[in-house]
Amino acid sequence: MNLLVCGGAGFIGSNYCRYVLRTVPEDRIVILDALTYAGHRSTIEDVLATGRAEFVHGRIEDRDRVRQILTEHRIDAIVNFAAETHNDRSLLGAEEFLRTNVLGVQSLLDACLDSGVQRMVQVSTDEVYGSIGSGKWTEESPLLPNTPYSASKAAGDLLCRAAFVTYGTPVLVTRGGNTYGPYQYPEKLIPFFCTRLLTGKKAPLYGEGEQVREWIHVDDHCAAIDTVLRKGVPGEAYNISDANERQNREVAAKILEALGMDESRIKRIPDPRKGAHDQRYSMDSSKVRALGWEPQVPFEEGLRQTVNWYRENERWWRPIVESEPYRRFVERFYGPVLGEDL
Ligand SMILES: NC(=O)c1ccc[n+]([C@@H]2O[C@H](COP(=O)([O-])OP(=O)(O)OC[C@H]3O[C@@H](n4cnc5c(N)ncnc54)[C@H](O)[C@@H]3O)[C@@H](O)[C@H]2O)c1
């Protein structure tokens, strides 16, 4: 197949390219990425070096560009990772989130209509469901997003449903849990903690760190997305979960342990959200498991490997944490609460 991987220079998208190149020798990949603050060429150097993937710089909302790529490269399937992805940033301003996560998705759906594309996978998130005290969400649970980020992702999901119902567009949606692994932009919890601790700084934890998230290794998440692409039923959504629920403070403790550091390196900070912080995410993933997918990476092992990857790949993350957009965000968001520990 010829795959168009949108957002392929980001965290999960680049790991997905590696996964496909490793597992499906006949597939070729075109990466379309806007290289926002979160996308970097250094993230896909190895992917492009295989000679089976090429890079196009552009935005998914650019309808003409997308159509041109679909025709020129005879694209069979689209996997869309392109998104504004950081919840905390969406609290500071939501416009970019709407542009990419809503208008961008519609642009891809429209482009599918008059092209030879046989499948599109829209990569979404468990955050569209909101927060759940007990039990698990199924794919039929209502979408009740609580932040501008998750609301924009829910809008993207619903546009996919509408395209399928109205035009029969062969689109599938995946809703994955919190993902960790190599090449994750260091604003998200695990790489944020690793890179701050490795540079001698304190790592900030909201409140007592009691929020519960489901963690999944990026290789498992990518394998599930690929299973949905090749075996899923168009028009359907699939939850992707390792059923691995952890409180944030437990994740923090395991990172400290892997780095041989103690609790004194954590600074507890008040949550900047004026309303409630989503307390717990938990999904039933029997639907994707029925397609033959099973997670393979145990959390303790995956986390140890990930922490080691950040320890050994300062060359990748150092220029990012020293970049202007990164420093501006950390100062603006954490400055008021971290004070002298910034
Ligand atoms: N990281 C997680 O824990 C997680 C969990 C579940 C779902 N997801 C979803 O997975 C997808 C990928 O997440 P990620 O963590 O890899 O994100 P990321 O922020 O690391 O990467 C996003 C990529 O999209 C590119 N991009 C942004 N706007 C674009 C546009 N308009 N046109 C083209 N490219 C654009 C960026 O340059 C970047 O390379 C997202 O849709 C996200 O909602 C992420």
The ligand as a Tripos MOL2 file, in Angstrom:
@<TRIPOS>MOLECULE
LIG
   44    48     1     0     0
SMALL
NO_CHARGES

@<TRIPOS>ATOM
      1 N1          0.2940   11.3120   22.9240 N.am      1 LIG1
      2 C1         -0.7320   10.6880   23.4650 C.2       1 LIG1
      3 O1         -0.6740   10.2790   24.6130 O.2       1 LIG1
      4 C2         -1.9750   10.4300   22.6330 C.ar      1 LIG1
      5 C3         -2.9300    9.5500   23.1510 C.ar      1 LIG1
      6 C4         -4.0690    9.2690   22.3770 C.ar      1 LIG1
      7 C5         -4.2340    9.8830   21.1650 C.ar      1 LIG1
      8 N2         -3.3080   10.7490   20.6970 N.ar      1 LIG1
      9 C6         -3.5470   11.3410   19.3710 C.3       1 LIG1
     10 O2         -2.5270   10.8550   18.5360 O.3       1 LIG1
     11 C7         -2.1770   11.8300   17.5390 C.3       1 LIG1
     12 C8         -0.6770   12.0790   17.5740 C.3       1 LIG1
     13 O3         -0.3070   12.5080   18.8740 O.3       1 LIG1
     14 P1          1.2180   12.8170   19.2380 P.3       1 LIG1
     15 O4          1.3320   12.7120   20.7050 O.co2     1 LIG1
     16 O5          2.1000   12.0280   18.3560 O.co2     1 LIG1
     17 O6          1.2950   14.3530   18.8170 O.3       1 LIG1
     18 P2          2.5550   15.3040   18.5150 P.3       1 LIG1
     19 O7          2.1510   16.6340   19.0470 O.co2     1 LIG1
     20 O8          3.8270   14.6840   18.9920 O.co2     1 LIG1
     21 O9          2.6140   15.3320   16.9170 O.3       1 LIG1
     22 C9          1.6800   16.0120   16.1270 C.3       1 LIG1
     23 C10         2.2980   16.1900   14.7510 C.3       1 LIG1
     24 O10         1.3170   16.8080   13.8970 O.3       1 LIG1
     25 C11         1.9430   17.8520   13.1540 C.3       1 LIG1
     26 N3          0.8940   18.8390   12.8360 N.ar      1 LIG1
     27 C12         0.2240   19.6640   13.6930 C.ar      1 LIG1
     28 N4         -0.6770   20.3950   13.0210 N.ar      1 LIG1
     29 C13        -0.5910   20.0350   11.7110 C.ar      1 LIG1
     30 C14        -1.2850   20.4030   10.5220 C.ar      1 LIG1
     31 N5         -2.2550   21.3340   10.5740 N.pl3     1 LIG1
     32 N6         -0.9660   19.7990    9.3620 N.ar      1 LIG1
     33 C15         0.0330   18.8510    9.3130 C.ar      1 LIG1
     34 N7          0.7270   18.4730   10.4010 N.ar      1 LIG1
     35 C16         0.4260   19.0400   11.5820 C.ar      1 LIG1
     36 C17         3.0110   18.4030   14.0970 C.3       1 LIG1
     37 O11         4.0150   19.1110   13.3820 O.3       1 LIG1
     38 C18         3.5160   17.1130   14.7360 C.3       1 LIG1
     39 O12         4.5500   16.5380   13.9660 O.3       1 LIG1
     40 C19        -3.0070   13.0670   17.8700 C.3       1 LIG1
     41 O13        -4.1070   13.1190   17.0280 O.3       1 LIG1
     42 C20        -3.4400   12.8520   19.3030 C.3       1 LIG1
     43 O14        -4.6870   13.4640   19.5460 O.3       1 LIG1
     44 C21        -2.1730   11.0390   21.3940 C.ar      1 LIG1
@<TRIPOS>BOND
     1     1     2 1
     2     2     3 2
     3     2     4 1
     4     4     5 ar
     5     4    44 ar
     6     5     6 ar
     7     6     7 ar
     8     7     8 ar
     9     8     9 1
    10     8    44 ar
    11     9    10 1
    12     9    42 1
    13    10    11 1
    14    11    12 1
    15    11    40 1
    16    12    13 1
    17    13    14 1
    18    14    15 2
    19    14    16 1
    20    14    17 1
    21    17    18 1
    22    18    19 2
    23    18    20 1
    24    18    21 1
    25    21    22 1
    26    22    23 1
    27    23    24 1
    28    23    38 1
    29    24    25 1
    30    25    26 1
    31    25    36 1
    32    26    27 ar
    33    26    35 ar
    34    27    28 ar
    35    28    29 ar
    36    29    30 ar
    37    29    35 ar
    38    30    31 1
    39    30    32 ar
    40    32    33 ar
    41    33    34 ar
    42    34    35 ar
    43    36    37 1
    44    36    38 1
    45    38    39 1
    46    40    41 1
    47    40    42 1
    48    42    43 1
@<TRIPOS>SUBSTRUCTURE
     1 LIG1         1 GROUP 0 **** ****
